[in-house]
Amino acid sequence: MGSPTRQLFGTDGIRGIAGEFPLTVESTYLIGRALGHDLIRTATNPRVVIGQDTRESSAWIADRVMLGLTSAGVETHSAGVITTPGVAYLARSRKYTAGVVISASHNPWTDNGIKVFSGNGFKLPDSHELAIEQEIFGLLKNPQKHADGGSTLASSLPGEAPLRRAYIEWLAANVHADLSRLRVLVDCANGAATAEAPELFRTCGIQATFLNAAPDGGNINENCGALHPEMVARPLTERGQFDLGVTFDGDADRALFSDAAGRVVDGDGVLLLAARDMKSRGVLKGSTVVATTMSNMGLEIALRNSGVQMVRANVGDKYVLEEMLKSGATLGGEQSGHVIFRDGEATTGDGLLTALRVMEIMVRSGKTLAELIADLKVFPQTIQNVRVREKVPFAQVPDIQRVITSAQRELDGNGRVVVRYSGTEALARVMVEAESEKKMLSLAQEITGAIKRALGA
């Protein structure tokens, strides 16, 4: 018999539609209370810092979680609108017992989520999330017993400005190069980056022009942000006056880039240029980079040609970090733009820190972004999603497993097939890489067809 599985927590906290379970007015209060009970059991005089993105629902969810925490006897502080890694930084640097973020990252404004960092700035391990889940479900069995009684609490907004300022100052202190000559176009996704990126880039002397930096509660990620890097790439091509484009997602824990010609550079490209830079400075421990099963084979080959080994972890930056801590690696990340630098104090992916690192490497090397990754030959790759009724292990569905095995046999080492379930949605994700785009698309169609027939919603 396997170990219990989490029902609320996915690969990046609790996610859902704001106003629907598990993100209702009642359940968010009880989630805060359950977390409070957990902290009271394990710490003396626990303190929590909470931050949020710019969604309309983030303020009331943050208020309810704070009320639940306070009702359990936990001291709470709000940083207001701040990036997810900003909360991780504050949790570890200000010695909070935990940090809580209200955000659904790149998802639409109607969604939201709750994720928790421990006092050392790391995301909670699965086992700890499961324990908190059990506490939540225990409270939900008798919500009247734990009702808030109509209590009110000071609003989580605007939050404590010195907390946000401390995060900006820490990021700026990590810069050891003159970035003032760089002309950068920045997409803030109408999200959390709008609260810190303009001041940070100004502090660092960067010539930055900002797009989508006017959040209204409902425009976060709307035709912008990490799912739409073309919003920055297109102006770079048309205007020809920028050295670099930077695109953040809604909570700015990841970043994508565009070179001066408007070509998008994802997390794989960032891992390659960062690995080489860190290796040249003697801070790439073990000459090893941790990526995920989704990273392109082209990255693996380019790293190998540079004398760097690539280790693959499960998808999810928390799993990348777990592998990094296990192996001692100082660089890891995901194709989606989460990049974790462990040669300093960072404990999670940080889009702002990643952007500064990329700019530093460009300045130090005297090379453009395109030149830094010129030898990265990306295998054609497609990622297709299939909505499913239930997440049955693929190995237990013979028709699906047969098609996957056949595709792998046909590729014969000159490509890859990765089929997995989303950690936050009822989706099967099918990734196929092949030297031939025609073969890639054909195999992906066969696999998604088999999943639809067997498990399609």
N, C-alpha and C positions, 0 to 999 in steps of 0.2 A: 504494500500500500504506500502510495507516494505521500509526500509532505503536503499539508494544506496549502491551497492556492489563494492569493489575494483576490478579492472581489471588487474592491473600491480603488486601490492603488494600482496604477499601470506603471509603465517604464518611466513616467515623469509625473508622479503624484496622482491626485484624484482629478479627473476631468469629467465634464458633462455640460449640459445646457443649463445656463443660469436660470434659476427658478424651478428647475425640475430636480428630482432626487438624483444624486446625493447633494445637490447644491440648492436646496430650498432654504427659506428663512429658518425653519426649525432645525434641519439637519446640519447646516453650517455652524449654528450655535453649539449643537451637540458634538460636532467634530472638534471644535475648539475646546469644549469641556473634556472630551475624551483625551485629547492631547495634553491638556492641563493635568488630568489625573495621572497620566503616564509620567510627566515631568516631576510631579510632586513625589511620586514613588521613588524616583531615581536621583533626585537632586535636592539640595537644601536651598531654600529661598530662590526658586527658579525665576529667571527673567527671559523674556522672549522679545525679539524684534520682528516686526511684520512690515512687509512692503507690498506694493501692488502695481499693476499696469494701468492703462488708461481706459479700460472697458467701463461702460456705464454701470455694470454690475459689480465691479471690483470693490467699490467703496462700501456698499452695503454688506458684501460678503466679508470684507476685512473687518467691518464693525462687528458683525455677528461672531466671527471667530475670536476676535479680541474679547468680546463679552463672555464667550464660553471659557476662554483662558482665565479671565479675571475672576469669574464665578468659582473656578476651581482653586483660586488662591495664587495665581501666577501673575507676577508683575509684567506689564506689557508696554512696549514702546513702538510707535509707528514712525517709519521713515517716509511715509507717503508714497508718491510715485517714484519708483526706483527700479533698476534692472534686477533680474533674478540673481546674477552674480554679485550685485551690490549688497543684497541681503546676506549672501554667503560670507562676503568679506566682513560685514558688520558683526555677524554672529561670532566669528573667530577672533576678530581684532578687539571687540568690545567685551569679550568674554560673556556673551549671552549663553543661556542654556540651549536655546534653539532659535532658528530663524524660520519664518513662515512667509511664503510668497503666494499672492493671489494673482494668478495669470493662467492663460491657456496658450501662451507662446504664439505660434503662427496661426492658430485657429481663428475662425470668424468671431466678431464681437459678441455674438449671441452665446458663445461658449465661455466657460471659465474653468478655473482649476485651483487646487490647493496643493502646494508642495512644501516639504519640510526639510530643513537642514539641521544637523546636529550642531552643538556648540563649537566643533572644530571646523565647521564650514563644509562638511561633506553631506551629500544626500544620504538619507537613512537606508540601511541595508534592507533587503526584502523581508527578513525575519522580524525586524523592528516594525516595519509597516504593517505586517500581518498582526502583530500584537496590538497595535493601535486600532486596526480594523475590528478586532474582536471586542475591544473596549467600546468602540462606536456602536456596534451591533447590540452590545449589552445595554447601552443607554437607549437605543431605539426601541427596545422591547417595552420600555415603560417611560416614554418621553414626558408624560405628565409629572412624574416624580422629579424630573430634572429641568422642568420648564423655567424660563428666565423670569417669569412673573412680571413681564412688562418692563424689566429694568432697562435703563439707558446708559450709554457710555459716551464719553467725548468722541467726536468723529475721528476716524483714522486719517482724514485729510485736513490740512495739508501735510501733516506730519512734522517731524523735527528736522528743520533745515540743516543743523550741524551734522546730522548723520549722513545726509546726502553729500555734504561738502567733504566730509572725511573720506568718503569713497572716491570722489573726484581727485582729491589731493594724493591719495595712494596710487591711483592710476598714473597721474602725471609724474610722480616720483619714480615710476618704473621706466620712464623715457630717458635714454642716455645718448640721444643724437639730436641734431638740429633738424627739425621737421618743417621749418618755416618756408622752405622753397617749394614744398609739395602743394599742388592744387588738387583738392579732393571734392568730389560730389558725393553727398551722403544722403541715403534714404533711411529716415528714422521710423518708417512704417506706422506713423501716427501712434507709436507705442511708448514704452518706458524709456527708450533712448532719448526721447525729446526732453526728458528731465535732466539728463547729465551730459549728453554728447556735445551740444553747443558750447557749454562752459568748459568742458574738458579740452576740446579741440582749440578753443581760444586760448586757454592756459598754456597749451603746448605750441602756440604760434602757428598752427596749421591754417592754411588758406582754404577754408571749408565753405561750401555752399550746401544748404540743407533743403531736402525735399520731404514732403509728408511729415512735417513737424508741427502740425496744428490739430492735435487730437480733440474730438468732440464727443467721445464716449461710444460712437458707433462706427468710426472710420478706421479703427485699428486693423492693419493688414488688408484693407480694402484696395484691391488692385495695386498693391505695393508690398514692400517687405520681402522676406526671404523666398516666398513663393512666386514673386514677380521681379527677379533681378533685372529683367529687361527694362524696367522703369528707370534704372540708372545706366544700364548699358547703352540704351538708345541715345540719350543726350550726349554721352561721351563720343559716340560715333558722329553725331550730327554737329556738335559744337567744336570738337577738337581742341578744347582749351583746358582739359583736366589731365592729370597724370594718373589718376586712380578713381575708381568708384567703389563705394562701400555700401552694403545693404544689410541692415539689421532686421531681425524678426521682432515680434511684438514685445518680448521681454528681454531682448538684446543679449541672450546667452550664446548667440551664434552670429556669425557674419559671413556673407559672401562678398566677392570682389569682382570688379570689371577692370580689364587693362585699358590703356589709353585708346585702343582701337575698338572698345566695346565688347570684347570677348569675356564671357563670364568665367570666373575662376572659383571653383567650389572648395570644400574642405580638403579634398585630396591634394589639390595644388598647393594649398597653404601648408599642409603637412610636409610636402616635398621641400618647399623652399625653407621652411623653418628647421627641418631636420638637417639640411646641409649647413645652414648658418650655425646651428647649435653644435654640430659635429666639429665645425671649423674652430669654434671657440672652446671646445673641450667640455661642454656641458650636456651633451647627449649621452646619458648614461647607458653603457652597454651597447652603444650604436644601435639602439632599438627604438622603433616607433610602434605604438599600439593603435591599430585602426579597427574597423569592424568588418563584418561579413559583406557589407555593402560597398566597401571601397574598391575602386576599379583595379583590375589586374595591371593596368598601365602604371599605377602608382607603385605597386609591388616591384615591378621590373625596374623602374627608374631609381627607387631606393636601393635595390640590390646593386645596381650599377654604380651607386655612390658609396657602397660599402656599408649600407644600413639594412638591418633585418626588420621585417614587418611582421608583427604578431596580430592576429585577428581575434577580436572579442565579439560578444553578442551586441546587437544593435541597442543603443541607449548609452548616453554619455556616462551614466553611473556605472555601467558594466565596463566601459573603457577605463574609467578611473580605478575600478576594482582590480583590473588586470595590471594597470600601471603600478598600483601599490604593491601588488604581489611580486612583480618582476623588478620594481625599482626604476622603471622607465620614466624619463622626464618629459616626454612628448607623446601625446595621443589625441585622437579625435575622430570625428565622423565626416563623411562626405557632405552631410547636410550643413556643415559649418561650425559645429561644436569643436573647439580646439582647446585642449587642456595643457597648459605650460606648468610643469612641476619643478622647473629650475628656479622658481621664486616661491611666492606664498600662495599662489592661486590654488583653489581646491575644486574648481568646476569650470566648465566652458564659459568664457567671457568675451562677448563680441567686441566690446570696447578695447579690452586688452589685446585681443587678436589683431584688431585694426592698427593699433599702435605698433605692435610687433612687426606686422607686414611693412608698414611705413619705415620703421627703423632699418629693416633689412634692405629695403630699396635704397635708402640713403647711404648706409654703410658700404654696400656693395657697388653703388654707382650704377646699378642696373634697373631697367624697367621691370614691371611685373611680368610682362610677356617674356623677357629675356631670362628671368629667374626660373621659369618652368618650360622653357622652349623644348626640352627633350622629353616632356611628359606626353607620351603617345597613348591617348585614351582609347580603350577598346569600346566599340559601340555598345551602349547599354540601354536597356529599357526597364522601367519599373511600372508595373500595372497592378491596379487594385481591384479586388473582387469583393463585393459585399457578401457576407455569409450569414447563415442562420445561427450557426454555432461553431465554436472553435475546436473541432475534432482534430487530434493529431494526424498529420497527413499520412504518417506511416500506417495508421489504422484504416485508411481508405484505399483499398487495392487499386482502384481505377486511377486515382491521383498519383499514387506512388509509382505505378507502372509508367505513366507518362514522364514523370520527373526522372526516373532511372534511364528511360530511353533517351531523353534529351542530354543527360550527362554523358551517356555512352557516345552519342553522336558528336558531341563537342570534343571528346577525347583529349582533354587537357588544354585545348585552345579556346577556353571560355569557361564560364561558370554559370551555375543555376543556384539561386537562393530563394527558397519559398518559406515564408514565415507569416505569422499573424501580427497585426498591429498590437502594440501594447496598450493602446488607449481607445481603439475603435473596433467594431465588428467587421474587420477587413482582413483579407488574405493579401499579402504583398508578394508579387512575383517579380524577381529580378533576373534578367538574363543578359550575359555578356558573351559576345562572340566576335571573331575577327571579321565575319561577314554580317552586315546589317540585315540582309535578307534572311539569313539563317536565324539571327537573333529574334527578329519579329515573328518568324514562323514558329519557333520553339515556344516563345512566350504565349502566342495565340493558342497553341495546343494545350499548354499547362493551364492557362486561365479558363479555357473551355472545359477542361476536365473538372476544375474546381467549381465552376458554375453549375455544371450538370449534377455534381454530387452534393454540394453544400450551399449553392447560391440562394440568396435571400429572395 
